[in-house]
């Protein structure tokens, strides 16, 4: 899985004044991304290895507040050997964490925010600030960028992420971003045409129910086309990499 993840860095060049954006998701064969509200039961050991190796390739990891709260996010690269590899490659030992939360609905006690070594940029339209956090936290608000307004048809009032990504690219020299969801954030990124590629792990499981899928969004018209770049198998799970077509 290390080689499959390392291929990302070869392609991850910033363009259009913004970082290169990849999305990583695991889903069941019928398209569900959670089981009992969590993503953990879907993947296998190979999926988890790919997940952590992909984090090791990028300058920043982006995620929505709901996912941070539910999955109890902690330090993004916990393995010392991976941090050393990042440093040897000229990257920061830990990626920058970018958390998108229009209303600042973040729980301050999540491990990521209580880790003194973590750097976190919160993209929000709220004027509030989190209290009692130990991480190095910075806020990006509408006053900081030309257009950070929420899209009116978005039921979660998801912020427009593109302007914030351009600012983060300038401030922190972030050239590549891995987005880990959730599905509402993915929908916003796709509507803004910000996604460059998708890593999709398909589990040999059927979950049924009405849980979330990879993208929650009004219809994309026309649908976004993708080109299959690579496919691997491990323990019955398929690991697919796609480039999105412009």
SVG drawing of the C-alpha trace seen along z (x, -y; Angstrom):
<svg xmlns="http://www.w3.org/2000/svg" viewBox="-33 -41 49 53">
<polyline fill="none" stroke="black" stroke-width="0.4" points="0.0,0.0 3.0,-2.3 3.7,-2.4 0.1,-3.0 0.0,-5.9 3.4,-7.3 2.1,-7.7 -0.2,-10.5 2.8,-12.8 4.0,-12.6 0.7,-14.1 -0.1,-16.5 0.9,-19.8 -1.0,-22.9 -2.8,-24.7 -5.2,-27.6 -3.9,-29.2 -5.1,-26.4 -3.7,-23.1 -4.2,-19.7 -7.2,-18.0 -7.7,-14.3 -10.6,-12.6 -10.3,-9.3 -13.2,-7.1 -14.1,-3.5 -17.6,-2.3 -19.5,1.0 -20.4,2.6 -23.9,1.0 -22.3,-2.5 -22.7,-3.1 -19.8,-4.9 -20.9,-4.2 -22.1,-1.2 -23.9,-2.2 -22.7,-5.7 -19.0,-4.9 -16.6,-4.2 -14.3,-1.8 -16.4,1.4 -16.2,1.0 -12.4,1.3 -9.8,4.0 -6.2,3.9 -5.1,3.0 -7.6,0.2 -6.3,-1.2 -2.7,-1.0 -3.6,-2.9 -5.5,-5.5 -2.4,-6.3 0.0,-6.1 -2.1,-8.6 -2.0,-11.0 1.8,-10.6 2.0,-12.0 0.1,-15.3 0.7,-18.8 -2.8,-18.9 -5.8,-16.8 -9.2,-18.3 -12.3,-17.1 -15.8,-18.3 -16.6,-19.0 -19.2,-16.2 -16.6,-13.6 -14.0,-15.0 -16.5,-14.7 -17.9,-11.3 -14.6,-9.6 -12.8,-11.4 -9.9,-12.6 -6.5,-12.6 -3.0,-13.4 -2.9,-12.9 0.3,-11.0 0.9,-9.0 3.6,-6.6 7.1,-7.9 8.5,-6.2 6.0,-7.9 6.8,-11.3 10.5,-10.6 9.7,-9.7 7.7,-12.9 10.6,-15.0 13.1,-13.3 10.9,-14.1 10.8,-17.8 7.3,-17.8 6.3,-18.9 6.3,-15.9 2.6,-16.2 0.1,-17.5 -1.8,-20.6 -5.4,-19.8 -8.1,-21.8 -11.5,-21.5 -14.6,-23.0 -17.4,-24.0 -19.7,-26.8 -21.2,-27.2 -18.1,-26.0 -19.8,-22.9 -16.6,-21.3 -16.2,-19.5 -13.1,-21.0 -12.2,-17.7 -11.6,-15.7 -8.0,-14.4 -6.9,-16.4 -7.7,-19.7 -6.1,-18.5 -2.8,-17.6 -0.2,-20.3 1.8,-19.2 -1.1,-19.5 -1.7,-22.5 -5.3,-23.2 -6.9,-25.7 -10.7,-26.0 -12.7,-27.4 -15.9,-28.9 -18.3,-31.7 -18.7,-31.9 -17.1,-34.7 -16.7,-32.4 -13.5,-30.7 -13.0,-27.3 -12.0,-27.3 -9.7,-24.9 -7.9,-23.5 -4.2,-22.7 -3.6,-22.5 -2.2,-25.4 -5.5,-26.7 -6.0,-29.4 -9.4,-30.6 -10.3,-31.4 -13.4,-33.5 -15.4,-35.5 -13.4,-38.6 -10.2,-36.9 -11.2,-35.9 -13.2,-37.4 -16.1,-34.9 -16.6,-32.4 -20.4,-32.5 -22.5,-29.4 -24.3,-28.1 -28.0,-28.8 -29.3,-25.4 -27.0,-23.5 -29.0,-22.2 -25.8,-22.1 -24.9,-25.7 -21.6,-24.3 -19.0,-27.0 -17.5,-27.6 -14.1,-26.0 -12.3,-27.2 -11.4,-30.7 -10.2,-29.3 -8.0,-26.8 -6.4,-29.5 -5.6,-31.5 -4.3,-28.4 -2.1,-27.7 -0.6,-31.2 -0.2,-31.3 1.0,-27.8 2.5,-26.7 0.0,-23.9 0.4,-22.2 -1.6,-19.1 -4.7,-18.2 -6.4,-14.9 -10.1,-15.3 -11.6,-12.6 -15.2,-13.8 -17.9,-13.8 -20.2,-13.5 -21.6,-17.1 -18.0,-18.4 -17.4,-16.2 -20.5,-17.6 -19.3,-21.1 -15.9,-20.4 -17.4,-18.7 -19.8,-21.6 -16.8,-24.0 -14.8,-21.8 -12.0,-21.4 -11.5,-17.6 -8.6,-16.3 -8.8,-12.7 -10.6,-10.0 -9.2,-7.1 -12.1,-4.7 -11.9,-1.5 -14.7,0.9 -15.5,3.5 -17.1,6.8 -20.0,6.0 -23.7,5.0 -25.0,2.6 -28.4,1.5 -30.3,-1.1 -30.4,-4.8 -27.0,-5.9 -24.8,-8.4 -23.0,-7.7 -19.7,-9.2 -21.4,-12.4 -24.4,-14.3 -25.3,-17.1 -27.9,-18.3 -27.5,-16.5 -24.3,-17.2 -25.3,-18.1 -23.7,-16.7 -22.3,-13.9 -18.6,-14.2 -16.5,-11.8 -13.6,-9.9 -10.6,-8.0 -9.5,-4.8 -5.7,-5.1 -5.1,-2.0 -6.8,0.9 -5.5,3.2 -7.0,6.0 -6.4,7.0 -8.5,9.4 -11.4,9.1 -11.4,5.3 -10.8,3.3 -8.6,0.2 -9.4,-2.1 -7.8,-5.4 -9.5,-7.8 -8.5,-11.1 -11.5,-13.4 -12.1,-14.7 -12.3,-18.4"/>
</svg>
